[in-house]
Amino acid sequence: MVDLKGQYIKIQKEVDLAMRKVIQSTSFINGPAVKEFSSNLENYLEIANVIPCANGTDALQIALMALGLEKGDEIICPDFTFVATVEVAELLGLKTVLVDVDSDTFMLTAEEIEKAITPKTKAIVPVHLFGQCAPMEAILGLAKKHNLFVIEDAAQAIGAEYTFANGTKLKAGTIGDIGTTSFFPSKNLGCFGDGGAVFTKDATLARKCKTLVNHGMGTEYSYECVGINSRLDSIQAAVLNVKLKYLDSYNTARLEVANYYDQAFSNCTQLSIPYRNEKSSHVFHQYTLKLEGGINRDALVQYMNDKGIPVKVYYPKPLHSFAPYKQVTAKEDDFKVTNSLCSSVISLPIHTELSQEALKYITSSLVAFF
Ligand SMILES: Cc1ncc(COP(=O)(O)O)c(C=O)c1O
């Protein structure tokens, strides 16, 4: 699904040098490379505070902790996403209220969110799924009306840009109260291990996050709150400093692949190509098709794999179907769209190294299946 080796080879000299510098400095934790990376990412995202941490899951946990959410508080999350978004909320004793998503964008809608708001609701967690922003203007409007926090999970959408009705443009993760991301190797901006970050424009929240990531420590050995150990390694920061320079070109390469796929499948009635929301740019973390008309997905996966083409299903089951995330008072009918997406979506390889030859082979093979 990705070609990390091919991408590495193109920047090998730069990355190896940056990593070697960290090794020679022996400043492995919170060294200059980490500080340089937060500052570089702040400039890129045009936000005052980036707090690097150990992974995207921790980033979500830190965001929830920084906002002071307490046991029993409800947070609204999409049913159709990766588990990390809800896992940390449950760990903190919060109640995750899962809601259905839109059948075109695969993301939360203001209508579904509003139905789920109760007096205990404290936050909304939109996930910018597959590389496109959730409907942030409507979500911010709801948050304001009901006095709720907005935590954006931008793990899959770093670099995507949302345009408001008044023309203001903001990058994914910088729109709500706190944004989070992941630098897992296959992400659009991936490091060579685990990594993540929290973003916020609020100086008080930023200070809280900085304290939380380092054992709740204010000044050395003075503990202000219960924290966690979630620091980004300097070696990962060094890799990210190099790769951040190429992020826009990486995202453009992904978009070109998506455009090629769109074109190739435009006459294929059995496939729905990814919806593009005019309010958000798309950085195509995934290229996810919907199969129409009862196509046998398992047979299609087998067929593509037999041709040496990896395809994946993101996500095969809704979160509410798993015991830890069961929605006690909800009915199965409340998740109609998610249930249907889980049985009809399929993602094709998308990354920065796909050749025209590979694209031709993937698309002609898929079309031939029908
Ligand atoms: C939407 C979303 N949120 C959070 C995460 C968690 O990130 P990490 O794997 O860095 O903990 C991921 C990673 O796959 C993700 O896709």
The ligand as an ORCA input file, in Angstrom:
! r2SCAN-3c Opt
* xyz 0 1
  C      -7.412      8.688     12.509
  C      -6.268      8.210     13.364
  N      -6.162      8.662     14.617
  C      -5.157      8.290     15.423
  C      -4.206      7.408     14.992
  C      -3.149      6.936     15.954
  O      -1.860      7.264     15.590
  P      -0.606      6.411     16.120
  O      -0.580      5.132     15.380
  O       0.566      7.287     15.831
  O      -0.793      6.220     17.587
  C      -4.251      6.924     13.683
  C      -3.213      5.993     13.197
  O      -3.378      5.151     12.382
  C      -5.324      7.325     12.842
  O      -5.426      6.893     11.580
*
